Amino acid sequence: MRQLKSTLGQLSVTTRQAERLAVPAYRQLSPHLENCCLRVSANVSYEQAAQDVAYLTGIRVPAKTQQRLVHQQTFPNPKANEALNELSVDGGKVRIRTPLGETCQWKDYKAIATEGGTVAAYHENAVLIDWANQQSLASPMTCLGDGHDGIWNIVAQIKTPEERREILDWYHLVENLHKVGGSLKRLHQAEAFLWQGKVDETLALFDSLSKKQAQAFCNYLRKHRHRIVNYDYYQREQICSIGSGAVESAIKQISRRVKISGAQWNEDNVPQVLAHRCAYLNGAIGLQR
């Protein structure tokens, strides 16, 4: 007989019963209690999860066990049941634990958000690219992002150029415009031009300025010219989204776990922590192996 902790208390089960319950050898928690722990620890620290689980179920599962449980899982990525029309890509930060006495390091991870779910990866862009290319994707597939090269390096490997519709996030475009400063009349005129995708007319407003910010903005426009669409028309006709708000929201949701107060992570554990949080956000806790 095996002894299992469960939300009903201590259970004695035979080997055959354990097999029917899909309880792996040497596990001491019932599948339901495991999933309760995983749902709680996807939102709070392992220490807080231990306290919350004890309060909610009356069963004590220590913080170390909570952490070990997370790292025993293989969390599934979402799978689209229908063709995905849009995806947006962005990056977030995670604080990496360093040796005692050294300043902690903030490092980048990337995430893709779609209507079918969110996937995040730490220093493994191939994970995101492979996942996206394995899904059923509409043609053209709308890809949204801000102006960072890392975003578009990922997008460049999803489908073919002819099958993609790349769009520079409108709100980041306007944010960069207003960094130029200077005449409000000029800025308002430039925003009106850009809203209709008129890049040449916008460049004409700033090309003659020697100000560093103006020249940087002109270079930014030239670099992303092919991604600046007639936002007015696209929004009016509801062709697709014009901002990457979906992935920015996903990054904020992921950060609610990875950036909780005082959190520092062993670098080797970061991929699993991201997978855990994404599985929770995708409603996939309970589907893992």
C-alpha positions as CSV (number, residue, x, y, z in Angstrom):
1,M,0.0,0.0,0.0
2,R,1.1,3.5,-0.8
3,Q,0.3,6.6,1.4
4,L,-0.7,9.7,-0.5
5,K,-1.5,13.2,0.8
6,S,-4.7,14.4,-0.8
7,T,-7.2,17.2,-0.4
8,L,-9.3,14.6,1.5
9,G,-6.5,13.8,3.9
10,Q,-4.2,10.8,4.0
11,L,-5.1,8.1,1.5
12,S,-3.9,4.5,1.3
13,V,-3.9,3.2,-2.2
14,T,-2.8,0.0,-3.9
15,T,-0.3,-0.1,-6.8
16,R,-3.2,-0.7,-9.2
17,Q,-5.2,2.3,-7.8
18,A,-2.1,4.5,-8.1
19,E,-1.7,3.4,-11.7
20,R,-5.4,4.3,-12.4
21,L,-4.9,7.7,-10.7
22,A,-1.8,8.2,-12.8
23,V,0.4,8.7,-9.7
24,P,4.0,8.2,-10.7
25,A,6.3,6.1,-8.5
26,Y,7.7,7.8,-5.4
27,R,5.1,10.7,-5.6
28,Q,3.5,11.4,-2.3
29,L,0.8,13.8,-3.4
30,S,-2.5,13.0,-5.2
31,P,-2.8,14.5,-8.7
32,H,-5.5,16.9,-7.5
33,L,-3.4,18.2,-4.6
34,E,-0.5,18.5,-7.0
35,N,-2.5,20.6,-9.3
36,C,-3.8,22.8,-6.4
37,C,-0.2,23.4,-5.4
38,L,0.8,24.2,-9.0
39,R,-2.1,26.7,-9.4
40,V,-1.2,28.5,-6.2
41,S,2.6,28.6,-6.8
42,A,2.1,29.9,-10.3
43,N,0.9,33.2,-8.6
44,V,2.9,33.5,-5.4
45,S,6.3,32.5,-3.9
46,Y,6.8,28.9,-2.9
47,E,6.8,29.9,0.7
48,Q,3.5,31.7,0.4
49,A,2.1,28.8,-1.7
50,A,2.9,26.5,1.2
51,Q,0.9,28.7,3.6
52,D,-2.0,29.2,1.2
53,V,-2.3,25.5,0.4
54,A,-2.3,24.6,4.1
55,Y,-5.0,27.2,4.7
56,L,-7.2,26.2,1.8
57,T,-6.9,22.4,2.1
58,G,-5.7,21.7,5.6
59,I,-2.7,19.8,4.1
60,R,0.8,20.9,4.6
61,V,3.0,20.9,1.5
62,P,6.4,22.5,2.4
63,A,7.9,25.2,0.2
64,K,10.7,23.0,-1.0
65,T,8.2,20.4,-2.1
66,Q,6.2,23.1,-3.9
67,Q,9.4,24.1,-5.8
68,R,10.4,20.5,-6.6
69,L,6.9,19.8,-7.8
70,V,7.1,22.6,-10.4
71,H,10.4,21.3,-11.7
72,Q,9.1,17.7,-12.1
73,Q,6.5,18.8,-14.6
74,T,6.5,19.0,-18.4
75,F,4.1,21.9,-19.0
76,P,2.3,21.8,-22.4
77,N,2.4,24.7,-24.8
78,P,-0.9,25.8,-26.1
79,K,-2.1,24.3,-29.4
80,A,-4.4,26.3,-31.7
81,N,-7.6,24.6,-32.7
82,E,-8.2,27.1,-35.5
83,A,-5.9,29.2,-37.7
84,L,-4.2,32.0,-35.8
85,N,-4.7,35.4,-37.3
86,E,-2.3,37.5,-35.3
87,L,0.7,37.2,-33.1
88,S,2.7,39.8,-31.2
89,V,6.2,39.5,-29.8
90,D,7.8,41.4,-26.9
91,G,10.4,40.9,-24.2
92,G,10.5,41.0,-20.4
93,K,13.0,41.0,-17.6
94,V,13.9,38.5,-15.0
95,R,16.3,38.9,-12.1
96,I,19.1,36.3,-12.0
97,R,20.7,35.2,-8.7
98,T,24.4,35.9,-8.6
99,P,27.1,34.8,-6.1
100,L,27.0,36.4,-2.7
101,G,28.4,39.9,-2.8
102,E,27.8,40.4,-6.5
103,T,25.1,42.7,-7.9
104,C,22.2,40.8,-9.3
105,Q,21.6,40.8,-13.0
106,W,18.5,41.5,-15.0
107,K,18.2,39.4,-18.1
108,D,15.8,39.3,-21.0
109,Y,13.3,36.7,-22.1
110,K,10.9,36.8,-25.0
111,A,7.2,35.9,-25.4
112,I,4.7,35.4,-28.1
113,A,1.0,36.1,-27.5
114,T,-1.7,34.9,-29.8
115,E,-5.5,34.4,-29.5
116,G,-4.6,30.8,-28.7
117,G,-2.3,31.4,-25.8
118,T,1.1,32.7,-24.7
119,V,4.5,31.1,-24.9
120,A,7.7,32.4,-23.3
121,A,11.3,31.4,-23.6
122,Y,14.6,32.4,-21.9
123,H,17.5,32.8,-24.4
124,E,15.9,30.2,-26.6
125,N,14.2,32.1,-29.4
126,A,14.0,28.8,-31.4
127,V,11.4,27.5,-28.9
128,L,9.1,30.4,-29.8
129,I,9.8,30.2,-33.6
130,D,9.2,26.4,-33.7
131,W,6.0,26.7,-31.7
132,A,4.6,29.4,-34.0
133,N,5.5,27.5,-37.1
134,Q,3.9,24.3,-35.8
135,Q,0.5,26.1,-35.4
136,S,-2.1,26.6,-38.1
137,L,-1.5,30.2,-39.2
138,A,-3.7,32.4,-41.4
139,S,-2.3,33.9,-44.5
140,P,-1.4,36.6,-44.3
141,M,-0.4,36.2,-40.7
142,T,-0.3,39.6,-38.8
143,C,2.8,40.0,-36.8
144,L,3.0,43.0,-34.4
145,G,5.9,44.4,-32.4
146,D,7.8,47.5,-31.3
147,G,11.0,48.7,-32.9
148,H,13.5,46.4,-31.2
149,D,15.6,44.2,-33.5
150,G,15.2,41.2,-31.3
151,I,11.5,41.2,-31.9
152,W,11.7,41.3,-35.7
153,N,14.5,38.7,-35.7
154,I,12.0,36.3,-34.3
155,V,9.2,37.4,-36.6
156,A,11.5,37.0,-39.7
157,Q,11.6,33.2,-39.0
158,I,7.8,32.7,-38.8
159,K,6.3,31.7,-42.2
160,T,7.6,33.4,-45.3
161,P,7.8,37.2,-46.0
162,E,4.9,36.8,-48.5
163,E,2.8,35.1,-45.8
164,R,3.4,37.7,-43.1
165,R,1.9,41.1,-42.5
166,E,4.4,43.0,-40.3
167,I,3.0,46.0,-38.4
168,L,4.9,48.4,-36.2
169,D,3.0,49.0,-33.0
170,W,1.1,52.3,-33.4
171,Y,1.5,53.3,-29.8
172,H,5.3,52.7,-29.7
173,L,5.5,54.7,-33.0
174,V,3.8,57.6,-31.4
175,E,5.8,57.3,-28.2
176,N,9.0,57.5,-30.3
177,L,7.6,60.5,-32.2
178,H,7.1,62.5,-29.1
179,K,10.6,61.8,-27.9
180,V,11.7,64.2,-30.7
181,G,10.1,67.1,-28.8
182,G,10.1,70.6,-30.2
183,S,7.2,72.2,-32.0
184,L,3.8,70.8,-30.9
185,K,2.4,71.8,-34.2
186,R,5.0,69.7,-36.1
187,L,4.4,66.8,-33.8
188,H,0.7,66.9,-34.3
189,Q,1.1,67.1,-38.0
190,A,3.5,64.2,-38.0
191,E,1.1,62.1,-36.0
192,A,-1.7,62.8,-38.4
193,F,0.6,61.8,-41.3
194,L,1.7,58.6,-39.6
195,W,-1.9,57.7,-38.7
196,Q,-2.4,57.4,-42.5
197,G,0.9,55.7,-43.1
198,K,2.5,58.7,-44.8
199,V,6.1,58.1,-44.1
200,D,7.6,60.4,-46.7
201,E,5.5,63.4,-45.6
202,T,6.6,62.7,-42.0
203,L,10.2,62.5,-42.9
204,A,9.9,65.9,-44.7
205,L,8.9,67.5,-41.4
206,F,12.1,66.4,-39.6
207,D,14.8,65.8,-42.2
208,S,16.1,69.4,-42.1
209,L,16.4,69.3,-38.3
210,S,19.9,68.8,-37.0
211,K,18.6,67.8,-33.5
212,K,19.9,64.3,-32.5
213,Q,16.5,63.1,-31.5
214,A,15.0,64.2,-34.8
215,Q,17.6,62.4,-36.9
216,A,17.2,59.2,-34.7
217,F,13.5,59.3,-35.4
218,C,14.0,59.7,-39.1
219,N,16.3,56.7,-39.1
220,Y,13.7,54.7,-37.1
221,L,11.1,55.6,-39.8
222,R,13.3,54.5,-42.6
223,K,14.2,51.3,-40.9
224,H,10.5,50.3,-40.3
225,R,9.0,52.0,-43.3
226,H,7.5,48.7,-44.6
227,R,5.9,48.0,-41.2
228,I,4.1,51.4,-41.0
229,V,0.7,50.9,-42.5
230,N,-2.4,53.2,-42.9
231,Y,-3.4,52.7,-39.3
232,D,-6.6,54.8,-39.9
233,Y,-7.8,52.4,-42.6
234,Y,-6.7,49.3,-40.8
235,Q,-8.6,50.2,-37.7
236,R,-11.7,51.6,-39.5
237,E,-12.0,48.5,-41.6
238,Q,-11.1,46.2,-38.7
239,I,-8.5,44.5,-40.8
240,C,-6.3,43.6,-37.8
241,S,-4.9,45.0,-34.6
242,I,-2.6,48.0,-34.8
243,G,-0.9,47.6,-31.4
244,S,0.9,44.8,-29.6
245,G,-1.1,45.2,-26.4
246,A,-1.8,41.5,-26.2
247,V,1.8,40.5,-25.6
248,E,2.5,43.5,-23.4
249,S,-0.4,42.4,-21.2
250,A,1.0,38.8,-21.3
251,I,4.5,40.2,-20.2
252,K,2.8,42.0,-17.3
253,Q,1.0,38.8,-16.3
254,I,4.2,36.8,-16.4
255,S,6.0,39.5,-14.4
256,R,3.4,39.2,-11.6
257,R,5.1,35.9,-10.8
258,V,8.7,36.3,-11.9
259,K,9.1,39.8,-10.4
260,I,7.4,39.4,-7.1
261,S,9.1,41.3,-4.3
262,G,12.6,40.1,-3.7
263,A,12.5,37.3,-6.3
264,Q,15.8,36.1,-7.7
265,W,16.1,33.0,-9.8
266,N,18.8,30.4,-10.5
267,E,19.4,30.9,-14.3
268,D,18.9,27.2,-15.0
269,N,15.4,27.3,-13.5
270,V,14.1,30.3,-15.4
271,P,12.8,28.3,-18.4
272,Q,10.7,26.1,-16.2
273,V,9.4,29.1,-14.1
274,L,8.3,30.8,-17.4
275,A,6.6,27.6,-18.6
276,H,4.8,27.2,-15.3
277,R,3.4,30.7,-15.3
278,C,2.4,30.5,-19.0
279,A,0.7,27.1,-18.4
280,Y,-1.4,28.8,-15.6
281,L,-2.2,31.8,-17.9
282,N,-3.2,29.4,-20.7
283,G,-5.5,27.4,-18.4
284,A,-3.2,24.3,-18.8
285,I,-2.5,23.3,-15.2
286,G,-3.8,19.8,-15.0
287,L,-2.8,18.9,-18.6
288,Q,0.9,18.6,-17.8
289,R,2.7,15.2,-17.5
